[in-house]
Amino acid sequence: MELEIKLIRDHCLADLNEVEELKALDNVRIKYLGKKGALTIALKGMGKLSSEERPIIGKLANEIREEIEQNITQQKQALEQKEMEAQIREEVIDVSLPGKKHLSGNLHPLTTTINELKEIFLGMGFTIEEGPEIEWTKYNFDYLNVPKEHSARDLQDTFYYKDDIVLRTQTSPVQVRVMQERKPPLRMISPGRVYRTDEVDATHSPVFHQMEGLVIDKGITMGDLKGTLDLFAKKLFGEQTKTKFRPHQFYFTEPSAEMDVTCFKCGGVGCKVCSNTGWIEVLGCGMVHPNVLKACGIDPDVYSGFAFGLGLDRIAITKYGITDLRLLFENDLRFLSQFK
Ligand code: 2U9
């Protein structure tokens, strides 16, 4: 038994000399000192020893276990030191090296424009409403007083999913839904994506962004419309901006108009941005047509309202001097990173 346990010690110390890393060290400890370890197993034979031999072997066995455990502890400290030094070597930071440039994204010019408009109307007490992009034709056309045979309903203008389901061509259905759900007074804007079967070119895209607004209350007049939209123009393009309204025609408003603002580039004297007119067309607007009020369960003899609609993409490309609408959708980082 003495020889046997000394052999086990020698083998164990030999194995310990081979150890290169902490995990292996633990395996050696288990192999010799573990429950099924060689030394543990050998010492199970202690029972067969004579009463003279037992204390001697016992003492030797404890010495050997002690020696092995000491050796393991030293090795462990040495290996941990070695691993730490390796880690320090790996993690050494050469502070003279330039830092890694973290490319931070930035808001898309469309998002910046939408947020700017939202801030202006929130400041005027408007709510921001959203609604489905896939819409019933009754919300996209019928309730908006668009005649059954109007070309806007045609396939070449509108994406049809089914006879009575389309991709919305404007965000007006959102206002209709709110007018049917909530009673006046109402003051809201509805920004969002709209779809029309337009060919893609420098100024058209089958998917683009609009923002419409609506005010419904007792005694709302064209004066309220002009005052509100004039203030909006001054907040968006600058306090010196002037506005003018030209008569126009929409089915969902009567009377209707289009609003121009003095060119923010040349202040109205005429330049490339305003094609030398001094004015830039910004939006369409009008007093909500009584048929639309009725279709939404609002009595046109008690309430009146005004509405407006603008193309967000057009506002963004005008404000940022972007010459091609497609740049807004092509996700070219060289273009987008200009708006940091
Ligand atoms: C309701 C009643 C009336 C929304 C309006 C316009 C005028 C308008 C165009 C702007 C640019 C469409 O994308 S565009 O080509 N829109 O000029 N939109 S009044 O009128 C409404 C909306 C909802 C219930």
Boltz pocket constraint, residues with backbone or C-beta under 6 A from the ligand:
constraints:
  - pocket:
      binder: B
      contacts: [[A, 169], [A, 170], [A, 172], [A, 173], [A, 175], [A, 176], [A, 209], [A, 210], [A, 212], [A, 213], [A, 214], [A, 250], [A, 252], [A, 253], [A, 257], [A, 282], [A, 283], [A, 284], [A, 285], [A, 286], [A, 288], [A, 289], [A, 292], [A, 307], [A, 308], [A, 309], [A, 310], [A, 311]]
      max_distance: 6.0
